[in-house]
Amino acid sequence: MRLVSVDLDGDERPGAVVAGPDGVDRVLDLVAVTGVATLAELLADDVALAAARTAAGRADVGDLPPLADVQLAPPVRPAIILCLGYNYLGHTEAGLGQEPYPNVFIKTPNVIGAPGAPVVMPRAATEVDYEGEIAVVIGTTAKNVDEADAMAHVAGYTLFNDVSDRGWQNRASQWALGKSIDGFGPLGPWIVTADEVPDLAGRQMEVEREGVVTVRASTDAMVYGVAFLVHYLSQIITLRPGDLISTGTPARAPEVQALHLPLTHGETVTVRVTGLGELTTTFVSAERL
């Protein structure tokens, strides 16, 4: 099931994306169906999720608005965003081998942006970069969970663009400022529930900048898998419904990286993963608004 958060004049409501026989995706409002007000609440409620799944399967799609006509909000608004660096084979810090433990950093909640919304690059950010990633969405509270039980706490998966400003990121040993600029975390467009994605194995990821594919890789190259990450991180941080673990980005193709330049006004980046959809973001300069 594909779950979205619909923005109705600032009121964010959970919805399900239903494919019509004409191939057009439409949106079913889940508030009346489930009695829950937000997507994070829905993910934590097995009874409500079952009701949503049943309603989506029985929906009269002809009565539903097309997804293209609906304003989407970020699918969740996480309190915690934990990100992985160097979590794909071939994408390690220059001159170093694979690290013995996950390289974890935090982005702050102010980065989260709606699918389709532009990322505004502030005047102070002059080296803006992008990284397409798969984000794990937590469904139920996880604290000190065993790896064998970890997947029971995963609600599903969504796409994330870990936008950074490399200048701010590299000013000090801690990356926080370069990673936590307002809006530097587009998320969505939907969450694909874990029952449809039992694991991430064998999925193809592409990242495209202005029509040029800059990353093409398989999730099989991921170093630390989802179950281990939930287990590992929950030893230190209590993970709650709607929190995110972003699983890292593969390395860019060498010929692309050699010519890489910071993003400029009007450029678009698309993150695309088999079975999870695609997320396209336009970057705009604050000075051009």
C-alpha positions as CSV (number, residue, x, y, z in Angstrom):
1,M,0.0,0.0,0.0
2,R,1.2,3.5,-0.8
3,L,0.4,6.0,1.9
4,V,0.6,9.8,1.5
5,S,-0.1,12.8,3.6
6,V,-2.4,15.3,1.9
7,D,-2.2,19.0,2.6
8,L,-5.7,20.5,2.8
9,D,-5.1,24.2,3.5
10,G,-2.5,23.3,6.2
11,D,-4.4,20.3,7.6
12,E,-2.3,17.2,6.9
13,R,-4.4,14.1,6.5
14,P,-3.5,10.5,5.7
15,G,-4.4,9.1,2.4
16,A,-3.9,5.9,0.3
17,V,-2.9,6.0,-3.4
18,V,-5.1,3.7,-5.4
19,A,-4.4,2.9,-9.0
20,G,-7.4,3.1,-11.3
21,P,-8.1,0.8,-14.3
22,D,-7.1,3.7,-16.5
23,G,-3.6,3.7,-14.9
24,V,-4.3,7.0,-13.1
25,D,-3.3,7.1,-9.5
26,R,-6.0,8.5,-7.2
27,V,-6.1,9.3,-3.5
28,L,-8.5,7.9,-0.9
29,D,-8.9,10.0,2.3
30,L,-8.3,7.7,5.2
31,V,-9.5,9.9,8.1
32,A,-13.1,8.7,8.0
33,V,-12.0,5.2,7.3
34,T,-9.5,4.8,10.1
35,G,-10.3,7.5,12.7
36,V,-6.7,8.6,12.9
37,A,-5.6,12.1,12.1
38,T,-2.0,11.7,10.8
39,L,0.0,9.2,8.9
40,A,2.4,8.6,11.8
41,E,-0.6,7.6,14.0
42,L,-1.8,5.3,11.2
43,L,1.5,3.6,10.9
44,A,1.5,2.8,14.6
45,D,-2.0,1.3,14.6
46,D,-2.3,-2.2,13.2
47,V,-6.1,-2.1,13.3
48,A,-6.3,1.2,11.5
49,L,-3.8,0.0,8.9
50,A,-5.9,-3.1,8.2
51,A,-8.9,-0.9,7.8
52,A,-7.0,1.4,5.4
53,R,-5.9,-1.6,3.4
54,T,-9.4,-3.0,3.1
55,A,-10.9,0.4,2.2
56,A,-8.2,0.9,-0.5
57,G,-9.0,-2.4,-2.0
58,R,-12.7,-1.7,-2.2
59,A,-12.6,2.0,-3.2
60,D,-14.7,3.2,-6.1
61,V,-11.7,4.9,-7.8
62,G,-14.0,6.9,-10.1
63,D,-15.1,9.0,-7.1
64,L,-11.5,9.8,-6.0
65,P,-9.4,12.8,-6.9
66,P,-6.3,12.2,-9.1
67,L,-3.1,12.2,-7.3
68,A,-1.8,14.9,-9.7
69,D,-4.5,17.2,-8.4
70,V,-3.7,16.8,-4.8
71,Q,-1.3,18.9,-2.7
72,L,1.0,16.5,-0.9
73,A,2.7,17.2,2.4
74,P,5.8,15.3,3.6
75,P,4.5,11.7,4.4
76,V,5.8,12.1,8.0
77,R,7.3,14.8,10.1
78,P,10.0,12.9,12.0
79,A,11.3,14.0,15.4
80,I,14.5,12.2,14.6
81,I,16.3,11.8,11.3
82,L,19.3,9.4,11.4
83,C,21.4,9.2,8.3
84,L,24.1,6.8,7.2
85,G,27.4,7.9,5.5
86,Y,29.4,5.6,3.4
87,N,26.9,2.8,3.5
88,Y,27.3,1.4,0.0
89,L,30.2,-0.6,-1.3
90,G,32.5,1.7,-3.3
91,H,31.3,4.8,-1.4
92,T,33.9,5.2,1.4
93,E,35.7,8.2,2.6
94,A,38.7,9.0,0.4
95,G,41.7,6.8,1.3
96,L,39.9,4.7,3.8
97,G,38.5,1.2,3.8
98,Q,35.0,0.2,5.0
99,E,34.4,1.4,8.5
100,P,33.9,-1.2,11.2
101,Y,30.7,0.5,12.5
102,P,27.9,2.5,10.8
103,N,28.8,6.1,10.2
104,V,25.8,7.9,11.6
105,F,24.9,11.6,11.5
106,I,21.8,13.6,12.3
107,K,19.7,16.0,10.3
108,T,17.4,18.2,12.2
109,P,13.6,18.2,11.6
110,N,13.5,21.6,9.9
111,V,15.0,20.0,6.8
112,I,11.9,18.0,5.8
113,G,10.3,19.2,2.6
114,A,7.2,18.1,0.8
115,P,7.4,16.1,-2.4
116,G,7.4,18.5,-5.4
117,A,8.2,21.5,-3.3
118,P,11.3,23.5,-4.3
119,V,14.4,23.5,-2.2
120,V,15.4,27.1,-1.6
121,M,19.2,27.6,-1.5
122,P,20.0,30.5,0.9
123,R,22.6,33.1,0.0
124,A,25.0,31.5,2.6
125,A,24.9,28.1,0.8
126,T,27.2,28.2,-2.2
127,E,28.1,24.5,-2.5
128,V,24.8,22.8,-2.5
129,D,24.9,19.0,-3.3
130,Y,22.4,16.2,-3.5
131,E,22.3,12.5,-2.4
132,G,19.4,10.2,-3.3
133,E,18.6,7.7,-0.6
134,I,16.0,5.2,0.7
135,A,14.6,6.2,4.1
136,V,13.2,3.6,6.6
137,V,10.1,4.8,8.3
138,I,9.6,3.6,11.9
139,G,6.1,2.3,12.7
140,T,6.3,1.2,16.3
141,T,8.5,2.4,19.1
142,A,11.9,0.6,19.1
143,K,14.2,0.5,22.1
144,N,17.0,-2.1,22.5
145,V,15.4,-4.4,19.9
146,D,17.1,-7.5,18.8
147,E,18.1,-7.7,15.1
148,A,15.8,-10.7,14.7
149,D,12.9,-8.6,15.8
150,A,13.8,-5.3,14.2
151,M,11.7,-5.5,11.1
152,A,8.5,-5.6,13.1
153,H,9.2,-2.0,13.9
154,V,9.5,-0.9,10.3
155,A,6.4,0.7,8.8
156,G,7.7,1.0,5.3
157,Y,10.0,3.0,3.0
158,T,10.2,6.3,1.3
159,L,12.6,8.4,-0.8
160,F,14.8,11.0,0.6
161,N,17.2,13.6,-0.9
162,D,19.9,14.3,1.6
163,V,20.8,17.8,0.5
164,S,23.9,19.4,1.9
165,D,26.0,22.4,1.6
166,R,29.6,21.1,1.3
167,G,31.1,24.4,2.4
168,W,29.3,24.5,5.7
169,Q,29.6,20.7,6.1
170,N,33.4,20.8,5.8
171,R,34.1,23.8,8.0
172,A,34.4,21.6,11.0
173,S,34.6,17.9,12.0
174,Q,30.9,17.9,12.7
175,W,28.6,17.9,9.7
176,A,25.5,19.3,11.4
177,L,25.3,22.8,9.9
178,G,25.9,21.7,6.3
179,K,23.3,19.0,6.6
180,S,20.5,20.9,8.5
181,I,19.7,23.9,6.4
182,D,16.0,24.7,6.2
183,G,14.3,22.5,3.6
184,F,17.4,20.4,2.8
185,G,15.5,17.1,3.0
186,P,12.8,16.5,0.4
187,L,10.8,13.4,1.4
188,G,8.2,11.2,-0.4
189,P,6.2,11.1,-2.4
190,W,4.7,8.3,-0.4
191,I,5.5,5.5,2.0
192,V,5.4,2.0,0.6
193,T,4.3,-0.2,3.4
194,A,6.6,-3.0,4.6
195,D,4.2,-5.8,3.7
196,E,4.8,-4.9,0.0
197,V,8.6,-4.5,0.5
198,P,9.7,-7.4,2.8
199,D,13.3,-6.3,2.2
200,L,15.3,-3.9,0.0
201,A,17.3,-6.6,-1.8
202,G,17.8,-6.3,-5.5
203,R,16.3,-2.9,-6.0
204,Q,17.8,-0.5,-8.5
205,M,18.4,3.1,-7.6
206,E,19.0,5.9,-10.0
207,V,19.7,9.5,-9.3
208,E,19.3,11.9,-12.2
209,R,20.4,15.5,-12.4
210,E,19.0,17.6,-15.3
211,G,18.3,14.4,-17.3
212,V,21.7,12.9,-16.7
213,V,21.9,9.8,-14.6
214,T,24.6,10.4,-12.0
215,V,24.1,7.3,-9.8
216,R,23.0,3.9,-10.9
217,A,23.4,1.1,-8.3
218,S,21.7,-1.9,-6.6
219,T,20.6,-1.9,-3.0
220,D,22.6,-5.2,-2.8
221,A,25.6,-3.0,-2.4
222,M,24.3,-1.7,0.9
223,V,26.8,-2.5,3.7
224,Y,24.5,-2.3,6.8
225,G,21.0,-3.6,6.3
226,V,17.8,-2.3,7.7
227,A,17.3,-4.9,10.5
228,F,20.8,-4.3,11.8
229,L,20.4,-0.5,11.6
230,V,17.2,-0.5,13.6
231,H,18.8,-2.8,16.2
232,Y,22.0,-0.8,16.4
233,L,20.5,2.6,16.6
234,S,17.7,1.6,19.1
235,Q,20.4,0.7,21.6
236,I,21.2,4.4,21.9
237,I,18.1,6.3,20.7
238,T,14.4,5.4,21.2
239,L,12.9,5.3,17.7
240,R,9.3,6.3,17.5
241,P,6.6,6.2,14.9
242,G,7.4,8.5,12.0
243,D,11.1,8.7,12.7
244,L,13.5,8.1,9.8
245,I,16.7,6.1,9.2
246,S,18.1,7.2,5.8
247,T,20.3,4.4,4.5
248,G,22.9,6.3,2.6
249,T,23.7,6.9,-1.1
250,P,25.8,5.0,-3.6
251,A,28.8,6.6,-5.1
252,R,28.4,8.7,-8.3
253,A,29.9,7.3,-11.5
254,P,33.6,8.3,-11.6
255,E,33.2,10.2,-14.8
256,V,30.3,12.2,-13.4
257,Q,32.0,12.9,-10.1
258,A,35.1,14.2,-11.9
259,L,32.9,16.9,-13.5
260,H,30.6,17.5,-10.5
261,L,29.7,21.1,-9.7
262,P,27.4,22.6,-7.0
263,L,23.7,22.9,-7.9
264,T,22.5,26.1,-9.5
265,H,19.1,27.9,-9.7
266,G,16.5,26.0,-11.6
267,E,18.2,22.6,-11.7
268,T,16.2,19.4,-11.0
269,V,17.2,16.2,-9.3
270,T,15.2,12.9,-9.4
271,V,15.6,10.0,-7.0
272,R,14.2,6.8,-8.4
273,V,14.0,3.3,-6.9
274,T,12.4,0.2,-8.2
275,G,9.1,-0.4,-6.4
276,L,9.3,2.7,-4.3
277,G,8.6,5.4,-6.9
278,E,10.4,8.6,-7.7
279,L,11.0,12.0,-6.0
280,T,11.8,15.0,-8.2
281,T,13.0,18.3,-6.6
282,T,13.8,21.7,-8.2
283,F,16.4,23.8,-6.6
284,V,16.0,27.6,-6.5
285,S,18.2,30.4,-5.3
286,A,16.8,32.6,-2.6
287,E,18.2,35.6,-4.4
288,R,16.1,34.8,-7.5
289,L,12.8,34.6,-5.7
